[in-house]
Amino acid sequence: MSSLVSDLGIGIVVFASTNIDDIFLLVAFFADPRLRHRSIVIGQYLGIGALVLVSALGALWALALPAGWVALLGVVPLLLGLSRLRALRRDPVGAEDDSNEHRIQDQEHSAERRLHSQILAVASVTVANGGDNIGVYVPLFATAREAIATYVLTFAVMTGVLCARGYLLVNNRV
């Protein structure tokens, strides 16, 4: 029983710390009158579910690697960040002119039209914003395989709580 309570506490803290930024996304989604609330909630669940699935697969893959090689997995986010920094130095954001901004906006609008589904739009934003989730969930799942089911159920409940909080923040009269 003590182990279950401990796993629940860890799950709640890990979820809250990795999804604190999602509350801002949910507030923006719930504030948009074009989005249905049901689509936002389903999309959030799909996005979190995809992040958990990728993390569980990553944990299994990490367990298949020899112990000395697992530590090198931390180099991957560093290399990704350095490549993004190099790309930013080559094409600084402030150097865009008006025509380039219009081209980017047109690309964004065409991407939104291609999605056609509010659910997929919310899920894709959740996944795109979930790099920190994967970075925390993979080692957690790899070190506590017996508690993965508890974590998944905790994350599911906490996703509902997060969606409710986002909705209430937007619809608060104060």
C-alpha positions, 0 to 999 in steps of 0.5 A, a space after each residue: 500500500 505504501 508503494 502505491 501511495 508513493 507511486 501516486 505521489 510521484 506520478 502527480 508531481 511528475 505530471 504537474 511539473 512536466 505539464 505546467 506549460 500545457 495549462 497556458 495552451 489549454 487556456 488559449 484553446 478554451 478561449 478560442 470560440 471556434 474550438 469545441 470543448 470536447 475536441 480540446 479534451 479529446 485532443 489533449 488526451 490523445 497528445 498526452 497518450 502519445 507522449 506516454 506511449 513514446 516514453 514507454 517505448 523509449 524506456 524499453 529501448 533504453 533497457 535494451 542498451 548496455 548500461 554505459 550507453 544509456 547515459 549517452 542518450 542525454 547527448 541527443 537533446 543537447 545536439 538538437 538544441 545546438 543544431 537549432 541554435 546554429 539555425 537561429 544564428 544563420 536566419 535570425 528571427 528579427 531579420 524577417 521582412 513583411 513579405 517573409 512574415 506573410 509567407 510564414 502566415 500563409 504556410 501556417 494557415 494552410 497547415 491548419 486547413 490540412 489538419 481539418 480536425 480540431 482534435 488532431 490540432 490540439 493533439 499535435 500541439 500537445 505532442 509538439 510541446 511535450 519534449 520535457 514530458 518525454 525527457 522525464 517519463 523515459 527515465 522514470 519508466 525505465 527505473 520503475 517498470 512495475 509502476 508504469 500502469 499506476 503512472 499511466 492511470 495517474 496521468 489520465 486522471 491528471 489530464 482531466 484535472 488539467 483540462 478542467 482547470 483550463 476550462 475554469 480559468 477561461 470561464 471564471 467571471 472574476 
